[in-house]
Amino acid sequence: MTDTMRALLLGRGPEWILDEVPTPTPGPGQVLIRNRASATNNADLPMLAEADPSRGGTGKEAIAGFEYAGEIAAVGPDAGDWRIGDAVMGTFPSAFAEYLVADHRFVLPRPDGLAPEVACALPTALLTEFGALSVAEYKSGQSVLITGATTGIGMIGIQIAKTLGASRVVATTRTAAKKDLLMSLGADAVIVTGEEDLTEAALAATDGKGADVVLDHVAGNTFAHCLPATAVDGHVVNIGRLDGPVSTINLDALSYRHLTVHGVSFGFSRDWETVPILEALRDQVLPAVTRGDIAPVIDSQLDVTSFQQATDRLRSGETVGKIVLVFE
């Protein structure tokens, strides 16, 4: 282990900067992880822009990224049962670096045989989608509607719902070209929102009942259309806001169907909420990852030195799945 490491920094301008920075040291309750590969997320570009001092941003310098996969390199005091050399993956700040320090409770074991370049594209989606289903009190045999299902986390959501015994998974996409992809991931029905009315199609796909649980990654008008597409006494969970944070809803659909609406954002400061989800995920979801029943869709894999290609690809809006940055 060296005293310095390569890391992608934000806060110096409109782009990430690859630079040498001090290698961190784990403190109490922390582990040091030798990172082999990281995956991009929707939040990466907004955070880059927010820190850009050339365009009114904060200018606060930090290591970018959240998802990683590698091995335990050092263990701080009171850091659980982790041992040096353990294969791990997870989601935690400052992940776009050769080493990162993480709270040991947020680290997941990396299944045997799962390469870091694949594993790094899983943790955020596993936490978010399983967490959303948990908040909605999902039970095996219920139906699930997933909007914006071609997002990186939405595609994992389909697979988790099927793994956990969903009676029917209905997925939405804006374009018919992605319908076959969603069906291949396990969706029982796909609604092309550019061609169909979401509410009518969702009701038709659930025998007129509506979905017991809705995982909404889109918000905006889509959120409003989800309410009458939800079963009586059902749950609607807003996860993402691809169409913006504002929605005008019909309260009759909410009240007369006796719906419960949740908003989720599984942050690292809410350990009392996030840690139990991760613990349950180990038992209920990771075995399916080991079997290969849950796998991420990888858009592209790049060496970290090609990071500009990654940001260009993210900005294009043409990504399907995760972009992986390899630290070797």
Order of alpha helices (4+ residues) and beta strands (2+ residues): beta-beta-beta-alpha-beta-beta-beta-beta-beta-alpha-alpha-beta-alpha-beta-alpha-beta-alpha-beta-alpha-beta-alpha-beta-alpha-alpha-beta-alpha-beta
